[in-house]
């Protein structure tokens, strides 16, 4: 399909085992994006194509091990030769061990979207989807305001009412505008008697020797005092 708001956008979708991938692929294709679904299990890809048939939608599939460095390098070279390097990578896994991590580091897309844990009920999911901008709306707005200026960009976007975390080019998430870098806490002064030459050990220095004092003369008459003279004594 063509003529949508995402016309000509190259998208790589991973995490196909998640059921939300069907809705995501369908919406992207309807909006005109060129979608490639990648997974190491050909059976998973076959079930994806079957389910997309309910929408009268088709998408390209790539049976490739997303956790293999050698296969992913060959896949990246082929995509570059075909002129189909993805602008966006969308991962629908919604958990740890993201299969799109290696693909994002090798393909270096402009945007990486990772599905966030979904809400328990459909109402909560719909409310969460309405509270964040959709991917087509975000890209449409960015054509007028600038695509690669991180100021004012949200951290979340929605696709088919599913919420995704947004980051740039496979790197660390962008720091939100106005967020200040946390200052390091000032170094505390070491307590007296603690040896700080070795940062890994807090051994105490040997105790100081007590000061030497003279003989204790408390309660004894001092020698320089004169004796009291009696009357008539010379």
C-alpha positions as CSV (number, residue, x, y, z in Angstrom):
1,X,0.0,0.0,0.0
2,X,1.1,3.6,-0.6
3,X,-0.1,7.1,-0.1
4,X,-0.1,6.8,3.7
5,X,1.7,9.0,6.2
6,X,4.6,6.5,6.4
7,X,5.0,6.1,2.6
8,X,8.5,4.9,1.8
9,X,9.6,4.4,5.4
10,X,11.8,1.3,5.8
11,X,10.9,-0.6,9.0
12,X,12.4,-3.8,10.5
13,X,10.1,-5.5,13.0
14,X,11.4,-8.0,15.5
15,X,9.9,-9.9,18.5
16,X,7.4,-11.6,16.2
17,X,6.4,-14.1,18.8
18,X,4.5,-11.4,20.6
19,X,0.9,-11.1,19.4
20,X,1.0,-7.3,19.3
21,X,3.4,-7.7,16.3
22,X,0.3,-8.5,14.1
23,X,-1.3,-5.1,14.9
24,X,2.0,-3.3,14.6
25,X,2.9,-4.7,11.2
26,X,-0.7,-4.2,9.9
27,X,-0.8,-0.5,10.9
28,X,2.7,0.2,9.5
29,X,1.8,-1.4,6.1
30,X,-1.5,0.4,5.9
31,X,0.3,3.7,6.5
32,X,2.6,2.9,3.5
33,X,5.7,1.7,5.3
34,X,7.9,-1.1,3.8
35,X,8.0,-3.6,6.5
36,X,10.4,-6.5,7.0
37,X,9.7,-9.0,9.8
38,X,12.8,-10.9,11.0
39,X,13.0,-14.0,13.2
40,X,15.1,-17.1,13.5
41,X,12.1,-19.4,13.6
42,X,10.4,-19.9,10.2
43,X,7.3,-21.3,11.8
44,X,6.8,-18.0,13.7
45,X,7.1,-16.1,10.4
46,X,4.6,-18.5,8.8
47,X,2.1,-17.9,11.6
48,X,2.6,-14.1,11.2
49,X,1.8,-14.2,7.5
50,X,-1.3,-16.4,8.2
51,X,-2.5,-13.9,10.8
52,X,-1.8,-10.9,8.6
53,X,-4.1,-12.5,6.0
54,X,-7.0,-11.7,8.3
55,X,-6.2,-8.0,7.7
56,X,-5.7,-8.6,3.9
57,X,-2.1,-7.5,4.6
58,X,1.3,-8.9,3.6
59,X,4.8,-8.1,4.6
60,X,8.3,-9.3,3.7
61,X,9.9,-11.8,6.1
62,X,13.6,-12.6,6.8
63,X,14.4,-15.9,8.5
64,X,17.6,-14.9,10.3
65,X,19.1,-15.5,13.7
66,X,19.0,-12.1,15.3
67,X,21.5,-13.2,18.0
68,X,24.2,-14.3,15.5
69,X,26.8,-11.7,14.7
70,X,27.9,-13.4,11.5
71,X,24.4,-13.7,10.1
72,X,23.5,-10.2,11.1
73,X,26.6,-8.7,9.4
74,X,25.6,-10.5,6.2
75,X,22.0,-9.4,6.6
76,X,23.2,-5.8,7.0
77,X,25.4,-6.0,3.9
78,X,22.5,-7.4,1.9
79,X,20.1,-4.7,3.1
80,X,22.6,-2.0,2.3
81,X,23.2,-3.4,-1.2
82,X,19.4,-3.4,-1.9
83,X,19.1,0.1,-0.5
84,X,16.7,-1.0,2.2
85,X,18.5,-0.1,5.4
86,X,15.8,0.4,7.9
87,X,14.9,3.9,9.1
88,X,13.1,2.5,12.2
89,X,13.5,-0.8,14.1
90,X,10.4,-1.9,16.1
91,X,10.8,-4.6,18.7
92,X,7.6,-6.1,20.0
93,X,9.1,-8.5,22.6
94,X,8.3,-6.3,25.6
95,X,10.9,-7.9,27.9
96,X,14.6,-8.5,28.6
97,X,17.0,-10.0,26.1
98,X,15.8,-7.8,23.3
99,X,16.4,-9.5,19.9
100,X,16.8,-6.1,18.2
101,X,19.9,-5.1,20.2
102,X,22.4,-6.5,17.8
103,X,20.4,-5.4,14.8
104,X,20.3,-1.8,16.1
105,X,24.1,-1.7,16.7
106,X,24.9,-3.0,13.2
107,X,22.2,-1.4,11.1
108,X,22.3,2.0,13.0
109,X,18.6,3.0,12.3
110,X,17.4,6.5,13.0
111,X,14.9,5.4,15.6
112,X,14.6,2.3,17.8
113,X,11.3,1.4,19.4
114,X,10.9,-1.2,22.1
115,X,7.5,-2.4,23.3
116,X,6.8,-1.6,27.0
117,X,4.9,-4.0,29.2
118,X,1.2,-3.7,28.3
119,X,-1.6,-3.0,30.8
120,X,-3.9,-5.6,32.2
121,X,-7.1,-4.4,30.6
122,X,-7.9,-3.1,27.2
123,X,-9.2,0.2,28.7
124,X,-5.9,0.9,30.4
125,X,-4.0,0.1,27.2
126,X,-6.3,2.4,25.2
127,X,-5.8,5.3,27.7
128,X,-2.0,4.7,27.7
129,X,-2.1,4.8,23.9
130,X,-4.0,8.1,23.7
131,X,-1.7,9.8,26.3
132,X,1.4,9.5,24.0
133,X,1.7,10.5,20.3
134,X,1.6,7.9,17.6
135,X,4.5,7.2,15.4
136,X,2.8,8.6,12.2
137,X,1.8,11.8,14.0
138,X,5.3,12.2,15.4
139,X,7.0,11.8,12.0
140,X,4.4,14.1,10.4
141,X,5.0,16.8,12.9
142,X,8.8,16.4,12.7
143,X,8.8,17.2,9.0
144,X,7.8,20.7,9.9
145,X,9.8,21.1,13.1
146,X,12.9,19.1,12.4
147,X,13.6,15.4,12.5
148,X,16.9,15.1,14.4
149,X,16.5,17.8,17.0
150,X,16.1,15.9,20.3
151,X,14.6,18.9,22.1
152,X,10.9,18.4,22.6
153,X,10.9,14.7,21.5
154,X,8.9,12.4,23.7
155,X,10.3,9.3,25.2
156,X,7.3,7.2,24.2
157,X,5.2,6.7,21.1
158,X,2.3,4.4,20.3
159,X,1.6,2.1,17.4
160,X,-1.9,0.6,17.1
161,X,-2.6,1.7,20.8
162,X,0.5,-0.2,22.0
163,X,3.1,2.0,23.8
164,X,6.8,1.8,22.8
165,X,9.9,3.3,24.3
166,X,11.7,5.6,21.9
167,X,15.5,6.0,21.5
168,X,18.0,7.1,18.9
169,X,20.1,5.0,16.6
170,X,20.7,2.0,18.8
171,X,22.5,4.0,21.4
172,X,21.7,5.0,24.9
173,X,18.3,6.8,25.5
174,X,18.5,10.6,24.9
175,X,18.6,12.8,28.0
176,X,15.4,14.7,28.3
177,X,15.5,18.4,27.7
178,X,15.9,20.3,31.0
179,X,17.2,17.3,32.8
180,X,20.3,18.3,34.7
181,X,23.3,16.0,35.1
182,X,23.6,14.9,38.7
183,X,26.5,16.5,40.4
184,X,28.9,14.2,42.2
185,X,28.7,14.4,45.9
186,X,31.6,16.2,47.6
187,X,34.3,14.0,49.0
188,X,33.8,13.4,52.7
189,X,36.7,14.0,55.0
190,X,38.2,10.8,56.4
191,X,37.8,10.4,60.1
192,X,40.8,11.0,62.3
193,X,43.1,8.0,62.5
194,X,41.9,6.3,59.3
195,X,44.5,5.6,56.7
196,X,43.2,6.8,53.2
197,X,46.3,5.9,51.1
198,X,44.6,2.8,49.9
199,X,41.0,3.3,48.7
200,X,40.1,-0.3,49.1
201,X,41.1,-0.6,52.8
202,X,40.2,1.4,55.8
203,X,43.0,0.4,58.2
204,X,43.6,2.5,61.1
205,X,46.9,4.2,61.6
206,X,48.9,3.2,64.7
207,X,47.9,5.0,67.8
208,X,49.9,8.0,68.8
209,X,52.2,7.7,71.8
210,X,50.9,9.6,74.8
211,X,52.5,12.9,75.7
212,X,55.2,12.8,78.4
213,X,54.2,14.6,81.5
214,X,56.2,15.6,84.6
215,X,55.7,14.0,88.0
216,X,52.3,14.3,89.5
217,X,52.5,17.0,92.1
218,X,48.8,17.2,92.9
219,X,48.2,17.6,96.6
220,X,51.9,18.2,97.3
221,X,53.4,21.6,98.4
222,X,55.5,23.2,95.7
223,X,59.2,23.7,96.5
224,X,59.3,27.3,95.5
225,X,56.7,28.3,98.2
226,X,58.1,30.0,101.3
227,X,57.2,28.8,104.7
228,X,55.1,31.1,106.7
229,X,57.2,32.9,109.3
230,X,56.1,33.0,112.8
231,X,56.0,36.2,114.8
232,X,59.5,37.1,116.1
233,X,61.2,34.6,113.8
234,X,64.0,36.0,111.7
